């Protein structure tokens, strides 16, 4: 007898979790610092080169960031204020709660690093990418990321000084002067020379991208070399690492849910809510690492570890959410659990 044929059930393509190659490069740099840390004269030379690299980074940020395009987006001011409030008000409040809850399980430097990641500005590129994948308001994501980067130059050091106190240099005149010289002055110089450098930046965009990443790798190598020399890595036990990852997972889930449902309560449409969620729930590794090197000094090694881990976590979770929303042909909201990226949920 012929067996009846069962109907074929179409299978969805598996969701691939992105592993950022740059995170692998950062981890390799950490490994290099662990095996061959800079010390003595080499450490002084690496520290000077890292300070110059930070200044170069913020000069390039200023030269590439179009303030005119960002100002053109002011007509959507409610959306941008919502993203800024999520990035520099809600996130820091949750960071204070997370440090209070997880602090007894972490070292003081790791606890401060957990709070610091909540103070840095949002990303630009990944916010745009995920908003586009989820069929959200891409122009709003571009402007929101630009506003966040501009505001972070002032708000991140101020918030770090107020909330972290002496750990991040406090509010002393010397600390503020160091921040201005290494971050604000190069950024403003880049903005002033943006028109003259526009053609050069466009022609050598790929090369400058490598310069950016190479500079950050140098900052990471210098910071982790200082940590190895000071012998602080013995304090990062598996239990403390697990507590840190758990606290970061709760932070990310809370922000994804608050930005999505909070934007709905504020009356935003679906496309705007997508932009608000992806721009308001993520943190910039490229901006945060050099800022931490300036603010924390010798303590930067442990302080940047929470941000590095959070960066990879946010990429993996937001990729899942963006792909699920992008596959919905009706463009409707996913189920409540899926909106927050919770496991075991499927799109509506």
C-alpha positions in Angstrom: 0.0 0.0 0.0 1.1 3.5 -0.7 1.6 5.5 2.4 -0.3 8.8 2.4 2.0 11.8 2.1 2.0 14.2 4.9 1.8 17.9 4.0 5.1 19.7 4.2 5.3 22.3 6.9 7.4 25.3 5.9 10.2 25.9 8.3 11.4 29.3 9.4 15.0 30.1 8.8 16.9 29.8 12.1 17.8 33.0 13.8 21.6 33.4 13.8 22.9 35.3 16.8 25.6 37.7 15.6 29.0 37.5 17.1 30.6 40.8 16.5 34.1 40.2 15.0 35.2 43.3 16.7 34.3 41.8 20.1 36.6 38.9 19.2 39.4 41.4 18.4 38.8 43.0 21.8 39.0 39.7 23.5 42.2 38.9 21.6 43.6 42.2 22.7 42.8 41.4 26.3 44.5 38.1 25.9 47.6 39.8 24.5 47.6 42.2 27.5 47.4 39.2 29.8 50.3 37.4 28.2 52.5 40.4 27.3 51.5 43.4 29.4 53.2 46.7 28.8 55.3 47.8 31.8 57.9 50.3 32.6 59.0 52.5 29.7 56.7 50.6 27.3 53.7 51.3 29.6 54.5 55.0 29.6 54.8 55.0 25.8 51.5 53.0 25.4 49.8 55.4 27.8 50.8 58.4 25.8 49.8 56.7 22.5 46.4 55.8 24.0 45.8 59.4 25.1 46.6 60.6 21.6 44.4 57.8 20.2 41.4 59.0 22.3 41.9 62.6 21.1 42.1 61.3 17.4 38.9 59.3 17.9 36.9 62.2 19.1 38.3 64.5 16.4 37.1 62.0 13.8 33.7 61.7 15.6 33.3 65.5 15.3 34.4 65.6 11.7 32.0 62.8 10.6 28.9 63.8 12.7 26.6 66.1 10.7 25.0 68.5 13.2 22.9 70.0 10.5 21.3 66.7 9.7 20.7 66.1 13.5 19.2 69.6 13.8 16.9 68.9 10.8 15.3 66.2 12.9 14.2 68.5 15.6 10.7 68.5 14.1 10.3 65.1 15.7 11.4 66.4 19.1 9.1 64.2 21.2 10.8 61.1 19.9 14.3 62.4 20.5 13.5 63.6 24.0 12.1 60.2 24.8 15.3 58.5 23.6 17.5 61.0 25.6 15.4 60.4 28.7 15.7 56.6 28.3 19.5 56.9 27.7 20.5 59.5 30.4 17.7 59.3 33.0 16.0 55.9 33.1 19.1 53.8 32.3 21.2 55.5 35.0 18.4 55.0 37.6 18.3 51.3 36.7 22.1 51.2 36.9 22.0 52.6 40.4 19.5 49.9 41.4 21.6 47.2 39.6 24.8 48.3 41.4 23.0 48.3 44.8 21.6 44.8 44.1 24.6 43.2 42.5 27.3 45.2 44.2 27.9 42.8 47.1 28.6 40.0 44.6 31.0 42.1 42.5 34.3 44.0 43.1 34.0 47.7 43.6 35.5 48.3 40.2 33.1 45.9 38.4 30.2 47.5 40.3 31.3 50.9 39.1 31.7 49.6 35.6 28.2 48.2 35.7 26.9 51.7 36.5 29.2 53.4 34.0 27.8 51.4 31.1 24.4 52.9 31.9 25.8 56.4 31.5 27.3 56.3 28.0 25.4 57.4 24.9 23.5 55.2 22.6 24.9 53.7 19.4 24.3 55.1 15.9 25.1 52.4 13.4 23.5 49.4 15.1 20.4 51.4 16.1 19.9 52.3 12.4 20.6 48.7 11.3 18.1 47.1 13.7 15.5 49.8 13.1 15.8 49.1 9.3 15.5 45.3 9.8 12.3 45.8 11.9 10.8 48.2 9.4 10.9 51.1 11.8 11.5 54.8 11.4 15.1 54.9 10.1 15.5 58.7 9.8 14.4 59.0 13.4 17.0 56.4 14.5 19.7 58.4 12.6 18.8 61.6 14.4 18.3 60.0 17.8 21.7 58.3 17.7 23.3 61.6 16.6 21.6 63.5 19.4 22.6 60.9 21.9 26.3 61.1 20.8 26.3 64.9 21.1 24.6 64.9 24.5 26.9 62.1 25.8 30.0 64.3 25.4 28.7 66.5 28.2 26.2 64.3 30.1 28.3 61.1 30.4 31.3 62.8 32.2 28.9 64.9 34.4 26.8 61.9 35.3 29.9 59.8 36.0 31.3 62.6 38.3 28.1 62.9 40.2 27.2 59.2 40.5 30.6 57.6 40.7 32.3 60.3 42.7 36.0 60.0 43.3 36.2 56.7 41.4 35.8 58.5 38.1 37.8 61.6 39.0 35.1 63.4 40.9 34.1 66.9 40.0 37.5 68.4 40.6 38.8 71.1 38.2 41.7 68.9 37.1 39.3 66.1 36.2 37.0 68.4 34.2 40.0 70.0 32.5 41.3 66.5 31.5 37.9 65.6 30.0 37.7 68.8 28.1 41.2 68.5 26.6 40.9 64.9 25.6 37.2 64.7 24.6 35.5 68.0 23.9 38.3 70.0 22.3 39.1 67.4 19.7 35.4 66.9 18.9 34.9 70.6 18.5 38.0 70.8 16.3 36.5 68.1 14.1 33.2 69.9 13.8 35.0 73.1 12.8 37.1 71.3 10.1 34.2 69.1 8.9 33.6 71.0 5.7 37.3 71.0 4.7 37.7 67.3 5.5 34.5 66.0 4.0 36.0 64.9 0.7 38.9 63.3 2.4 36.7 61.4 4.9 34.4 60.1 2.1 37.4 58.9 0.0 39.1 57.1 2.9 36.1 55.9 4.9 37.2 52.3 5.1 40.7 53.3 6.2 39.4 55.7 8.8 37.1 52.9 10.2 40.2 50.8 10.7 41.9 53.7 12.4 39.0 54.0 14.8 39.0 50.4 15.7 42.8 50.3 16.0 42.7 53.2 18.4 40.2 51.6 20.6 42.1 48.4 20.6 45.2 50.4 21.8 43.1 51.9 24.6 41.9 48.5 25.7 45.4 47.0 25.6 46.8 49.9 27.7 44.0 49.6 30.3 44.2 45.9 30.6 48.0 46.0 30.8 47.7 48.3 33.8 45.3 45.9 35.3 47.7 42.9 34.8 50.5 44.9 36.3 48.4 45.8 39.3 47.3 42.2 39.7 43.5 42.9 39.7 42.4 40.1 37.4 42.5 37.5 40.2 39.4 39.2 41.6 37.2 38.3 38.6 36.0 34.9 39.7 33.5 32.8 37.7 30.8 33.6 40.4 31.3 37.4 40.0 31.3 37.1 36.2 28.0 35.2 36.4 26.5 37.8 38.7 27.6 40.6 36.3 26.1 38.8 33.3 22.8 38.3 35.2 22.6 41.9 36.2 23.3 43.0 32.6 20.6 40.7 31.2 18.0 42.1 33.6 19.1 45.7 32.7 18.7 45.0 29.0 15.3 43.2 29.4 14.0 46.1 31.5 15.1 48.8 29.0 13.7 46.9 26.0 10.3 46.5 27.8 10.3 50.1 29.1 11.1 51.7 25.8 8.6 49.6 23.9 5.6 49.9 26.2 6.5 53.4 27.5 6.6 54.7 23.9 3.2 53.0 23.3 1.7 54.8 26.4 3.1 58.1 25.0 1.1 57.6 21.8 3.9 56.8 19.3 3.1 54.6 16.3 4.8 51.3 15.6 7.6 52.7 13.4 8.5 55.3 16.0 8.4 52.8 18.8 10.8 50.6 16.9 13.3 53.5 16.7 12.8 54.4 20.3 13.4 50.9 21.5 16.6 50.2 19.5 18.0 53.7 20.1 17.0 53.9 23.7 18.1 50.5 24.9 21.7 50.2 23.6 25.0 51.6 24.7 28.0 52.6 22.5 31.1 50.6 22.9 33.0 53.0 20.6 32.2 56.0 22.7 32.3 54.3 26.1 35.7 52.7 26.0 37.8 55.9 25.3 35.6 57.8 27.8 36.3 55.2 30.5 40.0 55.4 29.8 39.9 59.1 30.5 37.5 59.0 33.5 38.9 55.9 35.3 42.6 56.0 34.6 44.3 53.0 36.3 40.9 51.5 37.2 39.7 51.4 33.5 40.6 47.7 33.0 37.7 46.4 35.2 35.5 49.3 34.5 35.2 48.6 30.8 34.6 44.9 31.1 30.8 45.3 31.8 30.4 47.5 28.8 32.2 45.0 26.5 30.0 42.2 27.7 26.8 44.3 27.4 27.7 45.3 23.8 27.7 41.7 22.6 24.6 40.8 24.6 22.6 43.7 23.2 23.6 42.8 19.6 22.4 39.2 20.0 19.1 40.1 21.7 18.2 43.0 19.4 19.0 40.9 16.3 16.4 38.4 17.4 13.8 41.1 18.0 14.5 42.9 14.8 14.3 39.8 12.6 11.1 38.7 14.2 9.5 42.1 13.7 10.8 42.3 10.1 9.2 39.0 9.2 5.7 40.1 10.3 4.0 41.0 6.9 1.3 43.0 8.7 3.8 45.2 10.6 1.9 44.6 13.8 3.2 44.5 17.3 4.6 41.2 18.6 3.4 39.4 21.6 4.2 41.2 24.9 7.0 38.8 25.8 8.6 39.0 22.4 8.7 42.8 22.6 10.9 42.6 25.6 13.0 39.8 24.0 12.0 37.2 26.5 12.7 33.6 25.8 9.9 31.2 24.7 7.8 33.8 22.9 6.8 34.0 19.2 5.6 36.9 17.1 1.9 37.5 17.2 
